[in-house]
Amino acid sequence: MLLITHIISALSSLVLTGYLFFRPSKSLLNVDYVLAGLTVGTGVYLIWSGGSSHVVSGTISGLTYLALVLVGIVVVQRKLAHLHADS
């Protein structure tokens, strides 16, 4: 069940980050923070509880996910700041 939660939150976060890139929204950005945090938290727990068999591949995938989402979040934050300054 935790693995399903992890996968759904990761995919949802990636989709939401992509959506926010084109339509920035402060409230949806907060949802994206929660989804990203949930994904990282469940990922750390899954790696920690699963032993050492897939730790390297899980860590590399997790860091790639985190980098993509963080770049997207930073871009959206800047877009929102620019929109707020113009109004």
PAVOKOL-942856 format. One record per atom (N, C-alpha, C): residue in three letters; atom name; x, y, z. Coordinates in steps of 0.02 Angstrom, whole numbers. Layout:
PAVOKOL-942856
<node code="ALA" site="CA" u="X" v="Y" w="Z"/>
...
end
This chain:
PAVOKOL-942856
<node code="MET" site="N" u="41" v="-60" w="0"/>
<node code="MET" site="CA" u="0" v="0" w="0"/>
<node code="MET" site="C" u="43" v="64" w="0"/>
<node code="LEU" site="N" u="98" v="61" w="38"/>
<node code="LEU" site="CA" u="142" v="120" w="40"/>
<node code="LEU" site="C" u="175" v="132" w="-28"/>
<node code="LEU" site="N" u="192" v="78" w="-62"/>
<node code="LEU" site="CA" u="222" v="85" w="-128"/>
<node code="LEU" site="C" u="173" v="117" w="-177"/>
<node code="ILE" site="N" u="110" v="99" w="-173"/>
<node code="ILE" site="CA" u="59" v="129" w="-217"/>
<node code="ILE" site="C" u="52" v="203" w="-201"/>
<node code="THR" site="N" u="50" v="220" w="-137"/>
<node code="THR" site="CA" u="47" v="290" w="-117"/>
<node code="THR" site="C" u="107" v="329" w="-143"/>
<node code="HIS" site="N" u="165" v="298" w="-139"/>
<node code="HIS" site="CA" u="227" v="330" w="-163"/>
<node code="HIS" site="C" u="223" v="343" w="-238"/>
<node code="ILE" site="N" u="202" v="294" w="-275"/>
<node code="ILE" site="CA" u="199" v="301" w="-348"/>
<node code="ILE" site="C" u="147" v="352" w="-369"/>
<node code="ILE" site="N" u="89" v="350" w="-338"/>
<node code="ILE" site="CA" u="35" v="397" w="-355"/>
<node code="ILE" site="C" u="56" v="469" w="-337"/>
<node code="SER" site="N" u="86" v="478" w="-279"/>
<node code="SER" site="CA" u="106" v="546" w="-260"/>
<node code="SER" site="C" u="162" v="572" w="-305"/>
<node code="ALA" site="N" u="208" v="529" w="-325"/>
<node code="ALA" site="CA" u="262" v="550" w="-370"/>
<node code="ALA" site="C" u="235" v="570" w="-438"/>
<node code="LEU" site="N" u="193" v="528" w="-467"/>
<node code="LEU" site="CA" u="165" v="544" w="-533"/>
<node code="LEU" site="C" u="121" v="606" w="-530"/>
<node code="SER" site="N" u="81" v="612" w="-477"/>
<node code="SER" site="CA" u="38" v="670" w="-470"/>
<node code="SER" site="C" u="79" v="734" w="-462"/>
<node code="SER" site="N" u="134" v="730" w="-425"/>
<node code="SER" site="CA" u="176" v="788" w="-416"/>
<node code="SER" site="C" u="209" v="809" w="-481"/>
<node code="LEU" site="N" u="232" v="761" w="-521"/>
<node code="LEU" site="CA" u="262" v="777" w="-585"/>
<node code="LEU" site="C" u="211" v="809" w="-632"/>
<node code="VAL" site="N" u="151" v="781" w="-635"/>
<node code="VAL" site="CA" u="98" v="809" w="-678"/>
<node code="VAL" site="C" u="79" v="879" w="-654"/>
<node code="LEU" site="N" u="70" v="887" w="-589"/>
<node code="LEU" site="CA" u="51" v="953" w="-562"/>
<node code="LEU" site="C" u="106" v="1005" w="-573"/>
<node code="THR" site="N" u="168" v="985" w="-567"/>
<node code="THR" site="CA" u="223" v="1032" w="-580"/>
<node code="THR" site="C" u="222" v="1054" w="-653"/>
<node code="GLY" site="N" u="210" v="1007" w="-698"/>
<node code="GLY" site="CA" u="204" v="1025" w="-769"/>
<node code="GLY" site="C" u="146" v="1072" w="-782"/>
<node code="TYR" site="N" u="89" v="1059" w="-750"/>
<node code="TYR" site="CA" u="30" v="1102" w="-758"/>
<node code="TYR" site="C" u="45" v="1172" w="-731"/>
<node code="LEU" site="N" u="77" v="1175" w="-673"/>
<node code="LEU" site="CA" u="92" v="1239" w="-642"/>
<node code="LEU" site="C" u="141" v="1280" w="-684"/>
<node code="PHE" site="N" u="183" v="1246" w="-723"/>
<node code="PHE" site="CA" u="229" v="1282" w="-766"/>
<node code="PHE" site="C" u="192" v="1327" w="-815"/>
<node code="PHE" site="N" u="134" v="1303" w="-838"/>
<node code="PHE" site="CA" u="95" v="1341" w="-887"/>
<node code="PHE" site="C" u="40" v="1383" w="-855"/>
<node code="ARG" site="N" u="15" v="1364" w="-797"/>
<node code="ARG" site="CA" u="-37" v="1401" w="-762"/>
<node code="ARG" site="C" u="-20" v="1406" w="-688"/>
<node code="PRO" site="N" u="24" v="1452" w="-670"/>
<node code="PRO" site="CA" u="46" v="1458" w="-601"/>
<node code="PRO" site="C" u="-11" v="1475" w="-553"/>
<node code="SER" site="N" u="-10" v="1443" w="-495"/>
<node code="SER" site="CA" u="-61" v="1454" w="-445"/>
<node code="SER" site="C" u="-30" v="1442" w="-376"/>
<node code="LYS" site="N" u="-38" v="1489" w="-331"/>
<node code="LYS" site="CA" u="-9" v="1483" w="-264"/>
<node code="LYS" site="C" u="-40" v="1424" w="-226"/>
<node code="SER" site="N" u="-105" v="1415" w="-230"/>
<node code="SER" site="CA" u="-138" v="1361" w="-193"/>
<node code="SER" site="C" u="-117" v="1293" w="-220"/>
<node code="LEU" site="N" u="-112" v="1286" w="-286"/>
<node code="LEU" site="CA" u="-89" v="1222" w="-314"/>
<node code="LEU" site="C" u="-15" v="1211" w="-301"/>
<node code="LEU" site="N" u="23" v="1264" w="-295"/>
<node code="LEU" site="CA" u="93" v="1257" w="-278"/>
<node code="LEU" site="C" u="100" v="1227" w="-208"/>
<node code="ASN" site="N" u="57" v="1247" w="-162"/>
<node code="ASN" site="CA" u="57" v="1217" w="-95"/>
<node code="ASN" site="C" u="41" v="1143" w="-97"/>
<node code="VAL" site="N" u="-6" v="1124" w="-141"/>
<node code="VAL" site="CA" u="-22" v="1053" w="-149"/>
<node code="VAL" site="C" u="39" v="1016" w="-176"/>
<node code="ASP" site="N" u="75" v="1047" w="-222"/>
<node code="ASP" site="CA" u="135" v="1017" w="-250"/>
<node code="ASP" site="C" u="189" v="1007" w="-197"/>
<node code="TYR" site="N" u="195" v="1054" w="-151"/>
<node code="TYR" site="CA" u="242" v="1046" w="-95"/>
<node code="TYR" site="C" u="225" v="984" w="-54"/>
<node code="VAL" site="N" u="161" v="975" w="-40"/>
<node code="VAL" site="CA" u="139" v="917" w="0"/>
<node code="VAL" site="C" u="153" v="852" w="-38"/>
<node code="LEU" site="N" u="136" v="851" w="-102"/>
<node code="LEU" site="CA" u="148" v="791" w="-142"/>
<node code="LEU" site="C" u="222" v="774" w="-146"/>
<node code="ALA" site="N" u="264" v="824" w="-156"/>
<node code="ALA" site="CA" u="336" v="812" w="-160"/>
<node code="ALA" site="C" u="363" v="788" w="-92"/>
<node code="GLY" site="N" u="340" v="818" w="-39"/>
<node code="GLY" site="CA" u="361" v="795" w="28"/>
<node code="GLY" site="C" u="339" v="725" w="43"/>
<node code="LEU" site="N" u="277" v="709" w="24"/>
<node code="LEU" site="CA" u="251" v="641" w="34"/>
<node code="LEU" site="C" u="292" v="591" w="-7"/>
<node code="THR" site="N" u="309" v="609" w="-67"/>
<node code="THR" site="CA" u="348" v="564" w="-110"/>
<node code="THR" site="C" u="417" v="552" w="-81"/>
<node code="VAL" site="N" u="450" v="604" w="-60"/>
<node code="VAL" site="CA" u="517" v="597" w="-31"/>
<node code="VAL" site="C" u="513" v="557" w="34"/>
<node code="GLY" site="N" u="465" v="572" w="76"/>
<node code="GLY" site="CA" u="457" v="536" w="139"/>
<node code="GLY" site="C" u="444" v="462" w="130"/>
<node code="THR" site="N" u="398" v="445" w="86"/>
<node code="THR" site="CA" u="384" v="374" w="75"/>
<node code="THR" site="C" u="442" v="340" w="40"/>
<node code="GLY" site="N" u="477" v="376" w="-4"/>
<node code="GLY" site="CA" u="535" v="347" w="-37"/>
<node code="GLY" site="C" u="591" v="330" w="11"/>
<node code="VAL" site="N" u="604" v="376" w="57"/>
<node code="VAL" site="CA" u="656" v="364" w="107"/>
<node code="VAL" site="C" u="636" v="304" w="150"/>
<node code="TYR" site="N" u="573" v="301" w="170"/>
<node code="TYR" site="CA" u="551" v="244" w="211"/>
<node code="TYR" site="C" u="556" v="179" w="173"/>
<node code="LEU" site="N" u="536" v="179" w="110"/>
<node code="LEU" site="CA" u="539" v="118" w="70"/>
<node code="LEU" site="C" u="611" v="93" w="61"/>
<node code="ILE" site="N" u="657" v="139" w="49"/>
<node code="ILE" site="CA" u="727" v="119" w="42"/>
<node code="ILE" site="C" u="754" v="94" w="109"/>
<node code="TRP" site="N" u="738" v="130" w="163"/>
<node code="TRP" site="CA" u="762" v="112" w="229"/>
<node code="TRP" site="C" u="735" v="44" w="251"/>
<node code="SER" site="N" u="672" v="31" w="238"/>
<node code="SER" site="CA" u="641" v="-32" w="261"/>
<node code="SER" site="C" u="653" v="-90" w="214"/>
<node code="GLY" site="N" u="674" v="-77" w="152"/>
<node code="GLY" site="CA" u="681" v="-130" w="103"/>
<node code="GLY" site="C" u="748" v="-164" w="102"/>
<node code="GLY" site="N" u="795" v="-145" w="143"/>
<node code="GLY" site="CA" u="861" v="-175" w="141"/>
<node code="GLY" site="C" u="905" v="-141" w="90"/>
<node code="SER" site="N" u="957" v="-174" w="68"/>
<node code="SER" site="CA" u="1006" v="-142" w="25"/>
<node code="SER" site="C" u="1005" v="-167" w="-47"/>
<node code="SER" site="N" u="956" v="-205" w="-68"/>
<node code="SER" site="CA" u="957" v="-234" w="-134"/>
<node code="SER" site="C" u="948" v="-183" w="-190"/>
<node code="HIS" site="N" u="906" v="-134" w="-181"/>
<node code="HIS" site="CA" u="893" v="-86" w="-234"/>
<node code="HIS" site="C" u="905" v="-14" w="-211"/>
<node code="VAL" site="N" u="948" v="-5" w="-162"/>
<node code="VAL" site="CA" u="958" v="61" w="-134"/>
<node code="VAL" site="C" u="988" v="109" w="-185"/>
<node code="VAL" site="N" u="1036" v="88" w="-223"/>
<node code="VAL" site="CA" u="1070" v="133" w="-270"/>
<node code="VAL" site="C" u="1021" v="155" w="-324"/>
<node code="SER" site="N" u="986" v="109" w="-354"/>
<node code="SER" site="CA" u="939" v="128" w="-408"/>
<node code="SER" site="C" u="882" v="170" w="-380"/>
<node code="GLY" site="N" u="859" v="154" w="-320"/>
<node code="GLY" site="CA" u="806" v="194" w="-289"/>
<node code="GLY" site="C" u="830" v="264" w="-273"/>
<node code="THR" site="N" u="891" v="270" w="-251"/>
<node code="THR" site="CA" u="918" v="336" w="-234"/>
<node code="THR" site="C" u="928" v="378" w="-297"/>
<node code="ILE" site="N" u="954" v="349" w="-350"/>
<node code="ILE" site="CA" u="965" v="386" w="-412"/>
<node code="ILE" site="C" u="898" v="408" w="-441"/>
<node code="SER" site="N" u="849" v="365" w="-441"/>
<node code="SER" site="CA" u="782" v="384" w="-466"/>
<node code="SER" site="C" u="752" v="438" w="-423"/>
<node code="GLY" site="N" u="759" v="432" w="-358"/>
<node code="GLY" site="CA" u="732" v="482" w="-312"/>
<node code="GLY" site="C" u="764" v="550" w="-320"/>
<node code="LEU" site="N" u="829" v="550" w="-329"/>
<node code="LEU" site="CA" u="864" v="614" w="-339"/>
<node code="LEU" site="C" u="846" v="646" w="-406"/>
<node code="THR" site="N" u="836" v="605" w="-457"/>
<node code="THR" site="CA" u="814" v="631" w="-522"/>
<node code="THR" site="C" u="744" v="662" w="-515"/>
<node code="TYR" site="N" u="698" v="626" w="-483"/>
<node code="TYR" site="CA" u="631" v="652" w="-471"/>
<node code="TYR" site="C" u="635" v="718" w="-432"/>
<node code="LEU" site="N" u="673" v="718" w="-378"/>
<node code="LEU" site="CA" u="678" v="777" w="-336"/>
<node code="LEU" site="C" u="706" v="837" w="-375"/>
<node code="ALA" site="N" u="756" v="825" w="-416"/>
<node code="ALA" site="CA" u="785" v="879" w="-456"/>
<node code="ALA" site="C" u="734" v="908" w="-504"/>
<node code="LEU" site="N" u="697" v="865" w="-538"/>
<node code="LEU" site="CA" u="646" v="889" w="-586"/>
<node code="LEU" site="C" u="592" v="930" w="-551"/>
<node code="VAL" site="N" u="567" v="905" w="-495"/>
<node code="VAL" site="CA" u="514" v="939" w="-460"/>
<node code="VAL" site="C" u="539" v="1005" w="-429"/>
<node code="LEU" site="N" u="599" v="1004" w="-401"/>
<node code="LEU" site="CA" u="625" v="1066" w="-371"/>
<node code="LEU" site="C" u="637" v="1120" w="-424"/>
<node code="VAL" site="N" u="663" v="1101" w="-481"/>
<node code="VAL" site="CA" u="672" v="1151" w="-535"/>
<node code="VAL" site="C" u="604" v="1178" w="-556"/>
<node code="GLY" site="N" u="555" v="1134" w="-564"/>
<node code="GLY" site="CA" u="488" v="1157" w="-582"/>
<node code="GLY" site="C" u="459" v="1203" w="-530"/>
<node code="ILE" site="N" u="467" v="1187" w="-467"/>
<node code="ILE" site="CA" u="440" v="1229" w="-413"/>
<node code="ILE" site="C" u="473" v="1297" w="-412"/>
<node code="VAL" site="N" u="538" v="1299" w="-421"/>
<node code="VAL" site="CA" u="574" v="1363" w="-422"/>
<node code="VAL" site="C" u="550" v="1406" w="-481"/>
<node code="VAL" site="N" u="541" v="1376" w="-539"/>
<node code="VAL" site="CA" u="517" v="1413" w="-597"/>
<node code="VAL" site="C" u="447" v="1441" w="-584"/>
<node code="VAL" site="N" u="403" v="1400" w="-555"/>
<node code="VAL" site="CA" u="335" v="1423" w="-540"/>
<node code="VAL" site="C" u="336" v="1478" w="-488"/>
<node code="GLN" site="N" u="378" v="1472" w="-437"/>
<node code="GLN" site="CA" u="383" v="1526" w="-387"/>
<node code="GLN" site="C" u="404" v="1591" w="-419"/>
<node code="ARG" site="N" u="451" v="1589" w="-464"/>
<node code="ARG" site="CA" u="474" v="1650" w="-498"/>
<node code="ARG" site="C" u="419" v="1678" w="-542"/>
<node code="LYS" site="N" u="382" v="1635" w="-576"/>
<node code="LYS" site="CA" u="327" v="1659" w="-618"/>
<node code="LYS" site="C" u="274" v="1693" w="-575"/>
<node code="LEU" site="N" u="258" v="1662" w="-518"/>
<node code="LEU" site="CA" u="209" v="1692" w="-473"/>
<node code="LEU" site="C" u="233" v="1759" w="-446"/>
<node code="ALA" site="N" u="297" v="1764" w="-428"/>
<node code="ALA" site="CA" u="325" v="1827" w="-404"/>
<node code="ALA" site="C" u="321" v="1880" w="-458"/>
<node code="HIS" site="N" u="335" v="1861" w="-520"/>
<node code="HIS" site="CA" u="332" v="1908" w="-576"/>
<node code="HIS" site="C" u="260" v="1931" w="-588"/>
<node code="LEU" site="N" u="213" v="1884" w="-584"/>
<node code="LEU" site="CA" u="142" v="1902" w="-594"/>
<node code="LEU" site="C" u="118" v="1947" w="-538"/>
<node code="HIS" site="N" u="140" v="1934" w="-477"/>
<node code="HIS" site="CA" u="120" v="1975" w="-420"/>
<node code="HIS" site="C" u="149" v="2044" w="-425"/>
<node code="ALA" site="N" u="211" v="2050" w="-449"/>
<node code="ALA" site="CA" u="242" v="2116" w="-456"/>
<node code="ALA" site="C" u="210" v="2158" w="-510"/>
<node code="ASP" site="N" u="183" v="2126" w="-562"/>
<node code="ASP" site="CA" u="151" v="2162" w="-617"/>
<node code="ASP" site="C" u="81" v="2188" w="-598"/>
<node code="SER" site="N" u="50" v="2157" w="-549"/>
<node code="SER" site="CA" u="-19" v="2178" w="-534"/>
<node code="SER" site="C" u="-23" v="2233" w="-482"/>
end
